[in-house]
């Protein structure tokens, strides 16, 4: 059958074709109505007056048009995330897996007690399936993605519904009839974004190793959880026993939980940083319009391809780049501290620790396909670019000033190292003098003074004359 798609500018034959009479030409309604030629006499570019296959179209759109609240169809996102996890085997962790994780978490917490003054933040250890990761982290994702979703769906609403204001004169009388379509398109935008979020989260569920694997507090407070199927996959090719891998990952998870539990501002600081980044997001409305105009609504596969191809890729403004740098620095500091503390805990006890540390570092630096999809969706990379620099900074502080001084930096966000400090990790707080060390004789002398009750001259000393 001959291609009856309306000719585009630059047609080598120099003909405008039937699309020239299409009053929707240049608007997102062009493709929607361009194939309805039957009732409208073909003037909108219909293919031989044939109606589209509405059953296929409605099947694709049914889930997208279910009622929902807010800027994102989270019900659809949840369903798609769960379906994505089901594409690969996802067994529920058995008794042996649960016991191994619980034992590893207890041992990990014991090792960490000697490495940091921060006490344990773990109330329970858990072994998760990928589906459980989706369920347990979904509420936090709603908070993280919400600001970006608000801007994206608003841009879609403007790109689609706003086109009614530019209808040709001959269709001005159809505004009332077409009005409900704008509401449908607005709802469709939230569902499209929900579809992308669901696909991204489903993909992440197949890559993450633990509840805090990406450096954000995604799971319930106090729950140190490992995704056992992904841990098993991570073990492949490492030439390290799986028990050691589980223990090492439990150490990392428990270290994260200590920070999130006992640095009271950190959890909300990280979440608020992502929210602030999303609030300042700008969307290329013209780009969305261009992509939507090229969609054939009777071709579900075309819609799916557009959705997975980054239909809503956001733009970064200079302010957003600065906000992203601040967020990435905080993530790097969290991951660097975990790397340093776990490294100290494992060095004398686990021969394979150095190999596991390097494997985790490389994995976090590279990111997986799902992380790249998420970055394209919200403009935010989940991996810390400067993990090694941050780890070196924390290690330098510990070696010069001790673990107490190292961890005292977490007392307030204003005390944290900046991105510039990571450029010279060994120079952070270089002007702070190391604690003076007393000789044994000096220590004994000072102790004797204390025990003998000697007091220095002063308000409470021998020279203090009181009536």
Rosetta blueprint (number, residue, H / E / L):
1 X L
2 X L
3 X L
4 X L
5 X L
6 X L
7 X L
8 X L
9 X L
10 X L
11 X L
12 X L
13 X L
14 X L
15 X L
16 X L
17 X L
18 X H
19 X H
20 X H
21 X H
22 X L
23 X L
24 X L
25 X L
26 X L
27 X L
28 X L
29 X H
30 X H
31 X H
32 X H
33 X H
34 X L
35 X L
36 X L
37 X L
38 X L
39 X L
40 X L
41 X L
42 X L
43 X L
44 X L
45 X L
46 X L
47 X L
48 X L
49 X L
50 X L
51 X L
52 X L
53 X L
54 X H
55 X H
56 X H
57 X H
58 X H
59 X H
60 X H
61 X H
62 X L
63 X H
64 X H
65 X H
66 X L
67 X L
68 X L
69 X L
70 X L
71 X L
72 X L
73 X L
74 X H
75 X H
76 X H
77 X H
78 X H
79 X H
80 X H
81 X H
82 X H
83 X H
84 X H
85 X H
86 X L
87 X L
88 X L
89 X L
90 X L
91 X L
92 X L
93 X L
94 X L
95 X H
96 X H
97 X H
98 X H
99 X H
100 X H
101 X H
102 X H
103 X H
104 X H
105 X H
106 X H
107 X H
108 X H
109 X H
110 X H
111 X H
112 X H
113 X H
114 X L
115 X L
116 X L
117 X L
118 X L
119 X L
120 X L
121 X L
122 X L
123 X L
124 X E
125 X E
126 X E
127 X E
128 X E
129 X L
130 X H
131 X H
132 X H
133 X H
134 X H
135 X H
136 X H
137 X H
138 X H
139 X H
140 X H
141 X H
142 X H
143 X H
144 X H
145 X H
146 X H
147 X H
148 X H
149 X H
150 X H
151 X H
152 X H
153 X H
154 X H
155 X H
156 X H
157 X H
158 X H
159 X H
160 X H
161 X H
162 X H
163 X H
164 X H
165 X H
166 X H
167 X L
168 X L
169 X H
170 X H
171 X H
172 X H
173 X H
174 X H
175 X H
176 X H
177 X H
178 X H
179 X H
180 X H
181 X H
182 X H
183 X H
184 X H
185 X H
186 X H
187 X H
188 X H
189 X H
190 X H
191 X H
192 X H
193 X H
194 X H
195 X H
196 X H
197 X H
198 X H
199 X H
200 X H
201 X H
202 X H
203 X H
204 X H
205 X H
206 X L
207 X L
208 X L
209 X L
210 X E
211 X L
212 X L
213 X L
214 X L
215 X L
216 X L
217 X L
218 X L
219 X L
220 X L
221 X L
222 X L
223 X E
224 X E
225 X E
226 X E
227 X E
228 X H
229 X H
230 X H
231 X H
232 X H
233 X H
234 X H
235 X H
236 X L
237 X L
238 X L
239 X L
240 X L
241 X L
242 X H
243 X H
244 X H
245 X H
246 X H
247 X H
248 X H
249 X H
250 X H
251 X H
252 X H
253 X H
254 X H
255 X H
256 X H
257 X H
258 X H
259 X H
260 X H
261 X H
262 X H
263 X L
264 X L
265 X L
266 X H
267 X H
268 X H
269 X H
270 X H
271 X H
272 X H
273 X H
274 X H
275 X H
276 X H
277 X H
278 X H
279 X H
280 X L
281 X L
282 X E
283 X E
284 X L
285 X H
286 X H
287 X H
288 X H
289 X H
290 X H
291 X H
292 X H
293 X H
294 X L
295 X L
296 X L
297 X L
298 X L
299 X L
300 X H
301 X H
302 X H
303 X H
304 X H
305 X H
306 X H
307 X H
308 X H
309 X L
310 X L
311 X L
312 X L
313 X L
314 X E
315 X E
316 X L
317 X L
318 X H
319 X H
320 X H
321 X H
322 X H
323 X H
324 X H
325 X H
326 X H
327 X H
328 X H
329 X H
330 X H
331 X H
332 X H
333 X H
334 X H
335 X H
336 X H
337 X H
338 X H
339 X H
340 X H
341 X H
342 X H
343 X H
344 X H
345 X H
346 X H
347 X H
348 X L
349 X L
350 X L
351 X L
352 X L
353 X H
354 X H
355 X H
356 X H
357 X H
358 X H
359 X H
360 X H
361 X H
362 X H
363 X H
364 X H
365 X H
366 X H
367 X L
368 X L
369 X H
370 X H
371 X H
372 X H
373 X H
374 X H
375 X H
376 X H
377 X H
378 X H
379 X L
380 X L
381 X L
382 X L
383 X L
384 X L
385 X L
386 X L
387 X H
388 X H
389 X H
390 X H
391 X H
392 X H
393 X H
394 X H
395 X H
396 X H
397 X H
398 X H
399 X H
400 X H
401 X H
402 X L
403 X H
404 X H
405 X H
406 X H
407 X H
408 X H
409 X H
410 X H
411 X H
412 X L
413 X H
414 X H
415 X H
416 X L
417 X L
418 X L
419 X H
420 X H
421 X H
422 X H
423 X H
424 X L
425 X H
426 X H
427 X H
428 X L
429 X L
430 X L
431 X L
432 X L
433 X L
434 X L
435 X L
436 X L
437 X L
438 X L
439 X L
440 X H
441 X H
442 X H
443 X H
444 X H
445 X H
446 X H
447 X H
448 X H
449 X H
450 X H
451 X H
452 X H
453 X L
454 X L
455 X L
456 X L
457 X L
458 X L
459 X L
460 X L
461 X L
462 X L
463 X L
464 X L
465 X L
466 X L
467 X L
